[in-house]
Amino acid sequence: ASGLSLREAALGRRGSTASAQSRASGGTSGGASRGGVCRYDVQVTTTGQWRQDVSVDLMREPLERDEQVELFDLGSHTWLPAVVVGASSASATSFGYKVRPVGIHPERIENVRPHRLRRRFAPGEPVEVYRGPAAGWLPA
């Protein structure tokens, strides 16, 4: 994700088949734009509760087993390469993921909160970035 801001890297996705269980305010399909910002009402998978006016920068698809990620190390305050291990469950986004850092710390770490993980993309891998409600998802 080189050349992209941290926010854009967090919003990056592989391919073009991302989806979310959501409903737009006002009963329309897709997101509703409020002040030029696209926001959604989103249903939380684990509880079934709806959260209103969630901006797209706060949403991402759950991470999958064997997915390449970066782990924010609390000690060094740096991002380290890692891999998601074990099967992801609906509770992983609430209670944390199991990850294995690559290289320096080869042991598995459990219950890593989602805000400490971001997707890692290989050089040359096709990535799309959300550029706002007018432009939508575009190749990076």
C-alpha positions in Angstrom: 0.0 0.0 0.0 2.9 2.3 -0.6 2.0 5.8 -1.7 -1.3 5.7 0.2 -2.1 7.5 3.4 -2.7 5.4 6.6 -6.4 6.0 6.2 -6.4 4.9 2.6 -4.4 1.8 3.4 -6.9 0.9 6.1 -9.7 1.2 3.5 -7.9 -0.7 0.8 -9.4 -3.9 -0.4 -8.5 -6.7 -2.8 -10.5 -7.3 -5.9 -13.9 -5.7 -6.3 -16.3 -7.8 -4.3 -16.6 -6.1 -0.9 -20.0 -5.9 0.7 -21.5 -4.9 4.1 -24.7 -5.7 5.8 -26.1 -2.2 5.8 -29.1 0.0 5.2 -29.0 3.6 4.2 -30.8 6.2 6.2 -34.1 7.2 4.7 -34.8 3.7 3.4 -32.8 3.9 0.2 -30.2 1.4 -1.0 -26.5 2.2 -0.5 -25.1 5.0 1.6 -26.6 8.3 2.3 -24.5 11.4 1.8 -24.6 13.9 4.7 -22.4 17.0 4.2 -20.5 15.2 1.4 -19.6 12.2 3.6 -21.2 8.9 2.9 -22.6 7.3 6.0 -24.4 4.0 6.6 -26.6 2.4 9.2 -24.8 -0.9 9.9 -26.1 -4.1 11.6 -23.6 -5.6 14.0 -23.3 -9.3 13.1 -22.8 -10.7 16.6 -25.7 -8.8 18.3 -28.0 -7.9 15.5 -28.0 -4.3 16.7 -28.0 -1.4 14.3 -25.5 1.5 14.5 -26.5 4.7 12.8 -24.5 7.1 10.7 -21.3 5.0 10.5 -18.8 6.5 8.0 -17.2 4.2 5.5 -13.7 4.8 7.1 -14.9 2.9 10.2 -15.9 -0.2 8.3 -13.9 -3.1 6.9 -14.6 -6.7 6.1 -13.4 -9.1 8.7 -9.9 -10.5 8.2 -9.6 -14.1 7.0 -7.4 -17.0 7.9 -3.9 -16.8 6.3 -4.4 -13.1 5.3 -1.3 -11.0 5.3 -1.6 -8.1 7.8 0.5 -5.7 9.7 0.4 -5.7 13.6 0.9 -2.5 15.5 3.5 -3.4 18.2 2.8 -1.5 21.4 6.4 -1.7 22.6 8.2 -0.3 19.6 5.2 1.7 18.2 5.8 0.2 14.7 3.9 -1.9 12.3 5.2 -5.5 11.9 4.3 -8.0 9.2 2.0 -10.8 10.5 -0.4 -13.4 9.3 -3.9 -14.2 10.6 -4.0 -17.7 12.0 -7.0 -19.9 12.9 -10.5 -19.5 11.6 -12.0 -16.1 11.9 -15.3 -15.9 13.7 -17.9 -13.2 14.0 -16.6 -12.5 17.5 -13.0 -11.8 16.2 -14.0 -8.2 15.4 -15.0 -7.7 19.0 -12.7 -10.0 21.0 -9.6 -10.0 18.7 -7.8 -12.1 16.1 -5.1 -14.8 16.4 -2.1 -13.6 14.5 1.5 -14.8 14.0 4.1 -12.1 13.5 6.5 -12.9 10.6 10.2 -13.0 11.5 11.1 -11.5 14.8 8.3 -12.9 17.0 7.2 -16.2 15.4 4.9 -17.2 18.3 1.1 -16.8 17.9 -0.6 -13.9 19.6 -4.2 -14.3 20.6 -6.9 -11.7 21.1 -5.3 -8.9 19.0 -7.9 -6.1 18.8 -8.8 -5.1 15.2 -7.6 -1.5 15.6 -4.0 -3.0 15.9 -4.3 -4.7 12.6 -4.3 -3.5 9.0 -4.2 -5.4 5.7 -0.8 -5.8 4.1 -0.7 -5.9 0.3 2.1 -7.4 -1.8 3.9 -5.1 -4.3 1.9 -5.1 -7.6 -1.2 -6.7 -6.1 -4.4 -5.0 -7.4 -5.8 -2.9 -4.7 -8.9 -0.6 -4.7 -9.2 2.5 -2.5 -12.4 4.3 -1.5 -12.2 7.9 -2.7 -15.5 9.2 -1.4 -19.2 9.0 -2.3 -18.7 10.7 -5.7 -15.8 8.6 -7.0 -16.4 5.4 -5.0 -13.9 2.5 -5.2 -11.0 3.1 -7.6 -7.8 1.2 -8.5 -4.9 2.5 -6.3 
